Amino acid sequence: MRSNRLRRSLSVLLAATGLVAGLATAGPAQAAPAARAKFYLTTSVTQWTHYQPNLHSHAGTLYAGRNYFYCWTAGDWYQNNGHVSGSWLRTDDDTGHNNVYVSMANLSDADFYRAPDVVPHC
């Protein structure tokens, strides 16, 4: 009985590591893709999102409030909400568009000034 349990445990271990006859794979194991980090900031206005960091590629809408952003990049200069900025934040908008951009000019006062130190460059 003990021998059967040992065999079963060994089979499970070998199957889990892919070493059962014919199941071993060549090359290094592939790691699961890492999740992208999200950085939360507050936007003061509901705004259009854009496919590129410019004003000519309307994608969808990002509602005012607490939103997450992946990174920032340079783009068209934009003035709004008392701020002027040529930096754009990449996010997923509230209407189903992924990897779109919004101007950093639409952030709350506090987040406008701290965003370049918190959110990484793309």
N, C-alpha and C positions, 0 to 999 in steps of 0.2 A: 504494500500500500504506500509506504514511504517512497519507494522507488518510482511509482506512478506519479506522485505529486512532484517529485524532483524533475521527472521527464516533462510533465506538463508546464512547470515553471520555466524550465529551460527552453521549451518550445515557444512559450509566450515571449520570453526575453529575446530569443533569436528573431522571431517574427517582428517584434517591435523595432529591432535595429536593422531589419532588412537583410539578415544573414541567412535566412532559410534558403535551402538549395535553389539556385536560379533567381533569387530575388535581390541579390546584392547589386547595387547600382555603381556604375563607374563614375569617377570624379567626386569632387567635394559636394557635401550636402548643401542644398540651397536654403538660405534663411528666409523666413517670411519677411515680406516688405515692412519696413518700419512705418509706423503711423506718423503723419505729419504733425508737428507741434502747432498748437493753436494759441494765439495770444489775444486776450479779450480787451477790447477798448470800447469806449462809448462814442457813438455818432450822434450829433445834435440834430440832424435833419434826415428825413427820408430822401433817398437819392437814387438816381439811375446808376446801374452798374455798366461796365464797359468790357468788351472782349480784349481790348488793348488799353494801355495806360494813356488814353487820349479821349477827347470829347466827341469823337466821330464814330464810335463803335458801340452804340447803345445795345445792351444785352437784356437787362431786367431791372429789378428794384431791390434795394436794401433798405429796410425800415429803420427809423431812428431808434436808438437804444443800445443795449450792450450787444456787441457783435464780435465774432472771432476773425482773426486775420492770420495768414500764413507768413507773409513777408512783404517787403516794400521794394519798389523800384522807381526809377526816374521816368518821367513822362511829361505831357503837356502841363504848362503852368495854369493854375486855376485859382480863382479868388471867390470865396464864399464864406459865410459864417464869421466874418471878421478876420479870416486867415488867408494868406497867399501861399501856395505850395506847388512845387513841381514833383512832389512825391506821391505815389499811388500805392494803395494797399491791395494785395490779392486776397480774395475771400470766396465764399460760396454765397450767392444771394438768396433772398427770401422767395424768389419766384422760380427756383429750380436750376439756376445756371451755376456751374462750378468753375473755379479758377478764373474769376472775373475781377475787375479792378474798380476801386472807388478812390476819389481824391482824398488825400490826407487833410485837405482844407475843411472837410466836413466833420472832423472830430471835435469833441468837446474841448474847451480851452485846456484843461489839465492834460488830457491825453494827446492833444496836438503837440505839446511841448515834450512829452516823454516818449512818444511812439518811436522815434528813431533810436532811442536807447534800449527799448524793450523788444521791438519786432526786428528780426534779422533781415538783411538785404537778400533779395531773391538771387 
